[in-house]
């Protein structure tokens, strides 16, 4: 069987190509939103970040809320004074206590009085730490050697700021 040799130029010529795509015929059966899209009547999203944030009434409310929350966080962050975090946990026969002081002024003196209480509320032990603060975040640690301690009180004095904090001892 001998195959007929076809010249590639004759096969791909324009008169041999048949187009089955008819845009008008396709759009005739399309939904109205597709017709509007192709005709250019459909609304487009606004260009730019700010215009997109204030394009509708609802988006203006969202934008105003975002601005308000940002302002509150900014003001709270700038006006926040010393923050104290007290943690205590027991391990074997010791109670480990950590007091973290944030947003302090370097060069201030800190005096921390730790007091340990048992289940009847009686004072079991007391320790005092006095240190000069070197950076804006300080951590003070101490241990108590009594397993019956259930609560720790820390009286912190950093510069002119004084704070009394209580923490329950976590069993580990």
C-alpha positions in Angstrom: 0.0 0.0 0.0 1.4 3.2 -1.0 0.5 6.3 0.9 -0.2 9.6 -0.8 2.4 12.3 0.0 0.7 15.6 0.9 2.6 18.8 0.6 2.3 20.5 4.1 1.8 23.9 2.4 -1.4 22.6 0.6 -2.8 21.1 3.8 -2.6 24.3 5.9 -3.7 26.7 3.3 -6.5 29.1 4.2 -9.0 27.6 1.8 -8.6 24.2 3.6 -9.3 25.7 7.1 -12.8 25.7 8.4 -13.8 28.0 11.3 -16.7 26.8 13.5 -16.5 29.7 16.0 -19.2 32.4 15.6 -19.2 35.0 18.4 -22.6 36.4 17.7 -24.1 32.9 17.6 -22.5 32.0 20.9 -23.5 35.2 22.6 -27.1 34.9 21.4 -27.7 32.0 23.9 -25.6 33.4 26.7 -27.0 34.9 29.9 -27.5 38.7 30.2 -24.5 39.2 32.5 -22.2 37.6 29.9 -23.6 39.8 27.2 -23.1 42.9 29.4 -19.5 41.8 30.2 -18.6 41.5 26.5 -20.4 44.7 25.5 -18.6 46.7 28.3 -21.8 47.7 30.2 -20.8 45.7 33.4 -19.5 47.7 36.4 -15.8 47.2 37.2 -14.0 47.4 40.5 -12.5 50.8 41.3 -8.8 51.1 40.7 -6.5 51.8 43.7 -6.5 50.7 47.3 -8.2 53.7 48.8 -10.9 53.9 46.2 -11.6 50.2 46.7 -11.9 50.7 50.5 -14.5 53.4 50.2 -16.3 52.3 47.1 -19.6 51.4 48.9 -21.3 52.4 52.1 -20.5 49.1 53.7 -16.8 49.3 52.8 -16.7 52.8 54.3 -17.9 51.4 57.6 -15.3 48.6 57.5 -12.6 51.2 56.7 -13.7 53.5 59.5 -13.7 50.5 61.9 -10.2 49.5 60.9 -9.0 53.1 61.4 -10.6 53.2 64.8 -9.1 49.9 66.0 -5.7 51.0 64.7 -5.9 54.3 66.6 -7.0 52.5 69.8 -4.1 50.0 69.6 -1.6 52.8 68.8 -2.8 55.0 71.8 -2.8 52.0 74.2 0.7 51.0 73.1 2.1 54.5 73.5 0.5 55.2 76.9 0.9 51.7 78.4 3.0 51.9 81.6 4.8 49.0 83.3 3.2 45.6 82.8 3.7 42.8 85.3 3.3 39.1 84.7 3.6 36.7 87.6 3.9 32.9 87.1 4.5 30.2 89.7 4.7 26.4 89.4 5.7 23.6 91.6 8.1 20.8 90.7 9.1 18.1 93.1 9.6 20.0 96.5 10.2 23.4 95.0 8.0 26.3 93.9 9.5 28.3 91.0 8.4 31.9 90.7 8.9 34.3 87.8 7.9 38.0 87.6 8.3 39.6 84.2 8.2 43.4 84.1 7.7 45.0 80.7 8.1 48.7 79.7 10.4 49.8 82.5 12.9 52.6 82.3 16.5 51.5 82.3 18.4 52.9 85.3 15.5 52.5 87.8 15.8 50.4 90.9 13.4 47.6 91.3 12.4 46.0 94.6 10.3 42.8 94.5 8.9 41.2 97.6 7.7 37.6 97.0 5.5 36.1 99.7 4.3 32.5 99.7 1.0 31.3 101.2 -0.2 27.8 102.1 -3.8 26.4 101.8 -4.9 28.1 105.1 -3.8 31.5 103.9 -0.9 31.7 106.3 2.4 33.3 105.2 5.0 30.5 104.8 8.0 32.3 103.4 9.1 35.7 102.2 12.0 36.8 99.8 13.1 40.2 98.6 15.0 40.9 95.4 16.5 44.4 94.8 18.1 45.1 91.4 18.9 47.9 89.0 17.0 47.6 85.8 19.3 47.5 82.7 16.8 47.2 79.8 13.1 47.7 79.2 12.1 44.1 80.0 13.3 42.5 83.3 12.7 39.0 84.6 13.0 38.3 88.4 13.1 34.6 89.5 13.2 32.9 92.9 12.4 29.6 94.4 10.7 28.4 97.6 11.3 25.0 99.1 7.9 24.0 100.4 5.5 21.8 98.6 2.4 23.1 100.5 2.5 26.6 98.9 -0.6 27.3 96.8 -0.4 31.0 96.2 2.3 33.6 95.6 2.1 37.4 96.2 4.5 39.7 94.5 4.8 43.4 95.6 6.8 45.1 92.9 8.2 48.6 93.1 9.9 49.8 89.9 10.9 53.5 90.1 7.7 55.3 91.2 5.3 52.5 90.1 4.1 50.0 92.7 2.0 46.9 92.0 0.7 43.9 94.0 0.1 40.8 92.0 -1.2 37.3 93.1 -0.7 34.0 91.2 -1.8 30.5 92.0 0.8 27.9 92.0 0.4 25.4 89.1 1.1 21.8 89.9 3.5 20.0 87.4 
